[in-house]
Amino acid sequence: MKVKSFSDEFPEVKLCSGVYFSDERGSLKKAIHGNEIHELIPDIKEVLCTSSNKNVVRGMHYQEKPFEIKKFITCIKGEILDVFIDIRKDSKTFGKHGEKILNEEDSLSLLIPEGFAHGFSTLSESSVVVYLQSEDFNPEFDKSINPLSLEIDWKVNDPVVSEKDRTAIKLQDF
């Protein structure tokens, strides 16, 4: 598995390249393997799978201290625009975001560290996204930022957003 910084602006976010193989039987996607598992996300507390329809926007989700979450994200069906935003108030990149298209036929995944909110939009007819998370979901510390309050082109028409996310705090009020 190859691991590199997402960009010079966001060196703590990692772009991971695993293995993708397909033939007449179907496909195999090995998103994370080897010692990198323990180096990137030492304690995996949760594995989540979400399915979403076209134009769904999920996010921007995070957990507050002391239950911050590191997330390893890969798309195993369809195509998504995966987005993260720096919510560390003392960071030089506070409020800035990065994005990457992930799909079922690539070998890519993103590692989103603590201190970042995360979300995605579904670009294909449907998507399935798998997350490995470093902490358990804690409803008392679970928060979100309204994804439509951000200056992000989600690349969808008529975004479908949950009530929780639609009524979440705007980044400018964060």
C-alpha positions as CSV (number, residue, x, y, z in Angstrom):
1,M,0.0,0.0,0.0
2,K,1.3,3.5,-0.9
3,V,0.6,6.4,1.5
4,K,1.3,10.0,0.7
5,S,0.2,13.4,2.0
6,F,-3.0,14.6,0.4
7,S,-1.3,18.0,-0.5
8,D,1.2,20.5,0.8
9,E,-1.7,22.4,2.3
10,F,-3.0,19.4,4.2
11,P,0.0,17.1,4.9
12,E,-1.8,15.4,7.8
13,V,-4.6,14.1,5.6
14,K,-3.3,11.0,3.7
15,L,-4.2,9.7,0.3
16,C,-3.8,5.9,0.3
17,S,-3.5,3.7,-2.7
18,G,-4.2,0.0,-2.2
19,V,-5.0,-2.7,-4.8
20,Y,-7.9,-2.8,-7.3
21,F,-8.4,-5.8,-9.6
22,S,-11.2,-6.9,-11.8
23,D,-12.0,-9.7,-14.2
24,E,-15.0,-11.6,-15.6
25,R,-15.9,-12.7,-12.1
26,G,-16.1,-9.3,-10.5
27,S,-13.6,-7.2,-8.6
28,L,-11.4,-7.0,-5.5
29,K,-10.5,-3.8,-3.7
30,K,-7.9,-4.1,-0.9
31,A,-8.0,-0.6,0.6
32,I,-5.7,-1.1,3.5
33,H,-3.2,-3.8,4.3
34,G,0.1,-4.6,5.9
35,N,1.7,-2.7,8.8
36,E,0.2,0.5,7.6
37,I,-3.1,-0.5,9.3
38,H,-1.6,-0.1,12.7
39,E,0.5,2.9,11.7
40,L,-2.4,4.9,10.2
41,I,-5.2,3.9,12.6
42,P,-3.8,1.9,15.5
43,D,-7.2,1.3,17.2
44,I,-10.1,0.5,14.9
45,K,-13.2,0.9,17.1
46,E,-15.9,0.9,14.4
47,V,-16.4,-0.2,10.8
48,L,-19.3,1.6,9.1
49,C,-20.9,1.1,5.7
50,T,-23.3,3.7,4.3
51,S,-25.4,3.4,1.2
52,S,-26.6,6.6,-0.5
53,N,-28.6,7.5,-3.5
54,K,-27.6,10.0,-6.2
55,N,-27.4,13.7,-5.0
56,V,-27.2,12.8,-1.3
57,V,-24.8,15.0,0.6
58,R,-23.7,13.5,4.0
59,G,-21.7,15.6,6.5
60,M,-19.8,17.5,7.6
61,H,-19.5,15.3,10.7
62,Y,-17.0,15.2,13.5
63,Q,-16.8,14.4,17.2
64,E,-15.5,16.9,19.9
65,K,-12.7,16.2,22.3
66,P,-12.0,13.9,24.0
67,F,-13.8,11.6,21.5
68,E,-12.3,12.9,18.3
69,I,-12.3,10.4,15.4
70,K,-9.8,9.5,12.8
71,K,-11.5,8.1,9.7
72,F,-10.2,5.9,6.9
73,I,-12.7,6.1,4.0
74,T,-13.1,4.1,0.8
75,C,-15.9,3.9,-1.8
76,I,-16.8,0.3,-2.8
77,K,-19.8,1.0,-5.0
78,G,-20.5,4.0,-7.2
79,E,-18.7,7.3,-7.1
80,I,-18.5,10.0,-4.4
81,L,-16.9,13.4,-3.9
82,D,-15.2,13.0,-0.6
83,V,-14.7,16.2,1.3
84,F,-12.9,17.2,4.5
85,I,-12.6,20.6,6.3
86,D,-10.1,21.7,8.9
87,I,-11.9,22.7,12.1
88,R,-8.9,23.1,14.3
89,K,-9.3,26.8,15.3
90,D,-5.5,27.3,15.9
91,S,-4.6,25.8,12.5
92,K,-3.3,28.0,9.6
93,T,-5.8,26.0,7.4
94,F,-8.8,26.4,9.7
95,G,-12.0,26.5,7.6
96,K,-10.3,25.3,4.4
97,H,-11.3,22.1,2.7
98,G,-10.0,19.5,0.4
99,E,-11.8,17.0,-1.8
100,K,-11.2,13.9,-3.8
101,I,-13.4,11.8,-6.1
102,L,-13.4,8.1,-4.9
103,N,-15.0,5.3,-6.8
104,E,-15.5,1.6,-6.8
105,E,-12.9,1.1,-9.6
106,D,-10.0,2.9,-8.0
107,S,-7.5,1.8,-5.4
108,L,-7.8,5.0,-3.4
109,S,-8.8,5.8,0.2
110,L,-8.5,8.9,2.4
111,L,-7.3,9.0,6.0
112,I,-8.9,12.0,7.7
113,P,-7.3,12.8,11.0
114,E,-8.8,14.1,14.2
115,G,-9.6,17.8,14.0
116,F,-11.3,17.6,10.6
117,A,-15.0,17.3,9.7
118,H,-15.9,14.9,6.9
119,G,-18.6,14.4,4.4
120,F,-19.3,13.3,0.8
121,S,-21.8,13.6,-2.0
122,T,-23.0,10.7,-4.2
123,L,-22.2,11.4,-7.9
124,S,-23.4,8.0,-9.3
125,E,-26.9,6.5,-9.1
126,S,-26.0,5.1,-5.7
127,S,-22.9,4.6,-3.5
128,V,-21.6,2.4,-0.7
129,V,-18.8,3.9,1.4
130,V,-16.8,2.0,4.1
131,Y,-15.3,3.8,7.1
132,L,-12.8,2.5,9.6
133,Q,-13.0,4.8,12.7
134,S,-10.6,5.2,15.6
135,E,-13.4,5.8,18.2
136,D,-16.9,4.7,18.9
137,F,-19.8,6.9,18.0
138,N,-20.6,9.1,21.0
139,P,-24.0,10.9,20.6
140,E,-23.1,13.5,23.2
141,F,-20.0,14.6,21.3
142,D,-21.2,14.0,17.8
143,K,-21.5,17.3,15.8
144,S,-22.0,18.5,12.3
145,I,-21.5,21.6,10.2
146,N,-24.2,22.3,7.6
147,P,-22.6,21.1,4.3
148,L,-24.6,23.5,2.2
149,S,-23.2,26.5,4.3
150,L,-19.7,25.8,2.9
151,E,-18.3,27.2,-0.3
152,I,-18.1,23.7,-1.8
153,D,-19.3,22.5,-5.2
154,W,-20.8,19.2,-4.2
155,K,-21.2,18.3,-8.0
156,V,-24.9,17.3,-7.5
157,N,-28.2,18.8,-8.5
158,D,-30.9,19.4,-5.8
159,P,-28.8,18.0,-2.8
160,V,-30.6,15.6,-0.5
161,V,-29.5,16.4,3.1
162,S,-30.6,15.0,6.4
163,E,-32.5,17.2,8.8
164,K,-29.6,16.9,11.3
165,D,-27.2,18.3,8.7
166,R,-29.6,20.9,7.2
167,T,-30.1,22.4,10.7
168,A,-26.5,22.1,11.8
169,I,-24.3,25.1,12.6
170,K,-22.9,27.1,9.7
171,L,-19.1,27.2,9.5
172,Q,-19.1,31.0,9.9
173,D,-20.8,30.4,13.3
174,F,-18.5,27.6,14.4
